[in-house]
């Protein structure tokens, strides 16, 4: 099984909506050996790759909050019935488990507070700070994971 | 008793639309309309941009078939530069087009249409989608998802990203093919062929299962239009236009696609943002034509890959006395034949050493002030027409999109299905779904075909003869 996967998603042409992609790119620079995937949105095609990892980070912008919202997801075999256009990290994780009989043991959903979704390619100063916090938090978890794997 | 029945939004298609069904005083279906509520405006706001920006800009029209816009736009740019692109660049663009066909056709069948076939037209709407399919038949769903992924991986291998890759440009493509990706992709081919063949076996079972319903699923004669190669083979990138009638007679061929405007005109109706193209030779309504898989498999003389060609012969044998298969339901079958062809041809291209040549772009300045690019998008023939000044600044843009060309036929299909199933009495959800399923045969991409500025609220409304709202539903 592979170690960590970072998934950043959102629209990089809609200012803060690209926060997840931006954070993923920064983490990828910090940890070049860790796999990183960036996209406009989550899609079912990611499930196959997801099944190969023991840890995953889902990074996306959220509309509320003053600090990154972090949630540990638990996979189940209930895929729900939402549209494939609005696939959630939980649904993707569940699809992975249902189709491949395995899913990352540790799945973090990291919501990065965002305020401006107008057309544009840069994030606001506020969201840049949030991205920095999210990257710092994720970076610690990734470092721990790498350290633990090196021990064993 | 209600006189107008509205289905809105139409589900499991790309883009947004509604259907209205008009009853007469005896509550018999008199007419049915497919309304497209989106308006995009690319043709207008691209004026003043540089010609070189257009592949990147127009690929943003759509998230499902961006590669097709990329190719058509780049080809329009080739014309304006008056260049002949390197052979490897053409091969790479062909590979991109086939990858686009693979992922789009896989999406259409596995994600959008097969839930109806495998779970039933009358099954619970909350589960009649890809997630319901995953729960009901994991292996089938998994294979479909992986086939779509395969197409996307090729696109990513070529252009660096799966969607909106800015890789095809006027003169060729930006980068040669990364040969390190070749063996990985070739390794997937056997499984992808198996999946395509599984899909074909499935649709044949569906044909038997729904044999009483299929005859009313958009079964009417029309013209069929598409590209064919020099010797009449299935074509997807270049070639000539061929027009066939419903009896299988070729009424026009070896038409230059760059002169598309000499053969086709567009009419507007007040109730839809999607225009109504028609063949000028027969006028509006009589000049209705279909494009896309059903048209392409009908009009071609052969398919160059063996498994797909064997399927094409079976397909043509269905036509009976007529030489053209006219029933819109068989769009699905034709689409799957094309999906199989695409996988077979991808294997051939990947194995061709010429694919790895590094000469992939011709460079020139503006040498013509007008250029038409064309290709076969998954949904049908696509045209990009640009007029520029001496600096390459766009003065005018026209795009003739595949889905628009199917508009008259989509409306006819909806009317036929509505007439079959609606009798003024109880209107079950399954009947609405069948009407929507008629649209899904065409796999329309409404985001492409209307160029939008915003969307109307989505709801279902039923009006009585006096125009009073008597029922309102939301999906």
Boltz contact constraints between the chains, C-beta under 6 A:
constraints:
  - contact:
      token1: [A, 44]
      token2: [B, 145]
      max_distance: 6.0
  - contact:
      token1: [A, 45]
      token2: [B, 145]
      max_distance: 6.0
  - contact:
      token1: [A, 45]
      token2: [B, 148]
      max_distance: 6.0
  - contact:
      token1: [A, 45]
      token2: [B, 149]
      max_distance: 6.0
  - contact:
      token1: [A, 79]
      token2: [B, 131]
      max_distance: 6.0
  - contact:
      token1: [A, 79]
      token2: [B, 134]
      max_distance: 6.0
  - contact:
      token1: [A, 81]
      token2: [B, 126]
      max_distance: 6.0
  - contact:
      token1: [A, 81]
      token2: [B, 127]
      max_distance: 6.0
  - contact:
      token1: [A, 81]
      token2: [B, 131]
      max_distance: 6.0
  - contact:
      token1: [A, 84]
      token2: [B, 130]
      max_distance: 6.0
  - contact:
      token1: [A, 99]
      token2: [B, 138]
      max_distance: 6.0
  - contact:
      token1: [A, 99]
      token2: [B, 142]
      max_distance: 6.0
